[in-house]
Amino acid sequence: MKSLKLLAFTLLLNISSFSQSVSPLYDSSYNALAEMLEGNEPVNFKKAVFLVENSYLDGKMDYGEFCKVIESYRLLAEMFLFSRDLLYEELDKYSIATYAAVFTIMKDTVPVLFKDDVKAYTVPFTYDFEDISGDKDWTSMFVTKLLTTHRGNCHSLPYLYKILCEEFGEKAYLAYAPNHIYIKQYSKKFGWYNTELTSGIFPIDAWLMASGYIHLNAIQNGIYMDTLSQQQSIGACLVDLAMGYEKRHGVGDGNFILSICEKVLEHHPTNINALLLLAETKLKLWKAETEVTKEQKQADFLEIQSLYARIHDLGYRKMPEQMYLEWLLSLKEERSKYQNTKLNINFRPL
């Protein structure tokens, strides 16, 4: 436990001490992620997340240290995996037990017994309500910030869960909802089910629909409540890279951000976050246009208008932040209404 805390503290020092100078890492990170996206390099979600966060932090992170912290949590999950059994007897029992172990170390306070009967307790990762969208501090979105503070959001929590599952060679699929990311997984007994890391339960699909901001078109077009493939998850990281770039350096001439959006949309045409960032960036550039003809400005505006119309037709509806928070809290306040009770019973340890 001491080594785990020391490693996390090292990450925290790196996060808190980065400079505000322009990072030269964005181009190289973009190229590395694009190689994964295009299938030229093996997909490595853990490495992709590191590249995104390290670019924003101007190279202050160390990949070896990052991996050591992840490995410490993997070993902790492994300890739970082999020290208990589940009320589940299908052929995918090992996979389900792995998911349960990762879920436990992330969301529960559980005792850990060391030699000489020394007992310590894990600290659960909780939801940070102070800066849910990274508006005040973009590192609020980071897995590294989650690891050092044990407070995260619907971005960092599912990202860490996915990383840890993949450290075991298992699968965890990211899925989008309005302003939100969660996990979808598969069980031979129950089929597809949802894992919600912000509140620590397995909600049924009715909870997602209860937000009131998931239009039928959004489900039919796959922008919400659908799994992201491994390559599409790398696309999500590329969007994160572009958003972090804008936070640090602004839109600039737009080329870097636009090229990322277009690259992601080549491989995932309905990635709603890439579409929104593309439209918003084009709109900012349009507002800043001065040395163009009236005709060109009108043509650019019509292009932007068409892009927003496409986003609307896909089923996207903007969800106000306060409404989003109330929606998240509904899981706790109406837990019995939205909880998948079959999973809780069958995934319970003996």
ZIJOHU-V690033 format. One line per field, one symbol per residue. phi: phi as a letter, one per 20 degrees, with the letter a starting at -180 (. if undefined). A space follows every 10 residues. Layout:
BEGIN
phi: ???
END
This chain:
BEGIN
phi: .fffffffff ffffffdfee ffeeeffffg fffffffene cffcfgfffg gfffffelme ecfffgffff ffffffffff gedbcdebce fegfffffgf fffffeddec fcedfmlfdc cfdfedeeef bfdmfebfff eefffffedm cbbfefffff gfgffffend dbdfbecgmb ccddcccfed mfbdddefdm cdfffgffff fnddfgffff emecmcfefg fffffffffg ffffgffecm fmenffffff gfffffdbgd ffffffffff fffffffefc dcffffffff ffffffffff ffffofcfdf gfffffffff fffcgffdee fffgfeefff
END
